[in-house]
């Protein structure tokens, strides 16, 4: 594998693995409408297309991001493989492939803590979901993508005009606020949805993610939030459960609320969530 070169351009930042949407409010925002026929199944990411191609797109479908370089033969092979697999999909499109040339956009590799190329990262709802390093045969790449799609099934909005049920305009409003980096407005939009439909799973997950990103911008952010943004989910849950066990009154209720907010970001069948709920039951009773 090849080491990424030092970044030359200023670019998007990430908060412990989650894309820092708060930073994006200061960037020029794309002004375009599209349907699924307009969305490229494979495209190269540039600083100008970063928000649309990674942040916004990953709220709609899974984004398979290759960070590579023409200096690496395995990188070029993966680029060809992902482009071919993306084009072979039947409608509706469930994922798109994106490519970052680390020689010209190394800051994205640095932000994702990529140490060598090629590295492939799956993004969903603005967060890294899974990744692998080095070249892989096409059949193994396809199996990896299938696992990503299984993990995200039913949790993303789908591409505009994909032929599926029309997107909830209230969720579209929330996504637009996220795209603009206005986390307060996004949370308010999701609160409005949940006031009408408390069981709206997509709004719950989107609200929890927006809250997490908002809290992470606070210099005094809770250690559990920091752990979660680093991908240390079980440790984040355990920290809050200990806080629940060792506190009372409003402090205890606040810790419980924060823990349930974090649970809402994951599938109910997630092993870390199941283990944490079991520990929580023991702590409460």
Secondary structure, 3 states (H helix, E strand, C coil): CECCCCCCCCCCCEECCEECHHHHHHCCCCCCCCCHHHCCCEEECCCCCHHHHHHHHHHCCEEEEEEECCCCHHHHHHHHHHHHHHHHCCCCCCEEEEEEECCCCHHHHHHCCCCCECEEEEEECCEEEEEEECCCCHHHHHHHHHHHHHHHCCCCCCCCCCCCCCCCHHHHHHHHHHHCCCHHHHHHHHHHHHHHCCCCHHHHHHHHHHHHHHHHCCCCCCHHHHHHHCCCHHHHHHHHHHHHHCCCHHHHHHHHHHHHHHHCCCCCCCHHHHHHHHHHHHHHC
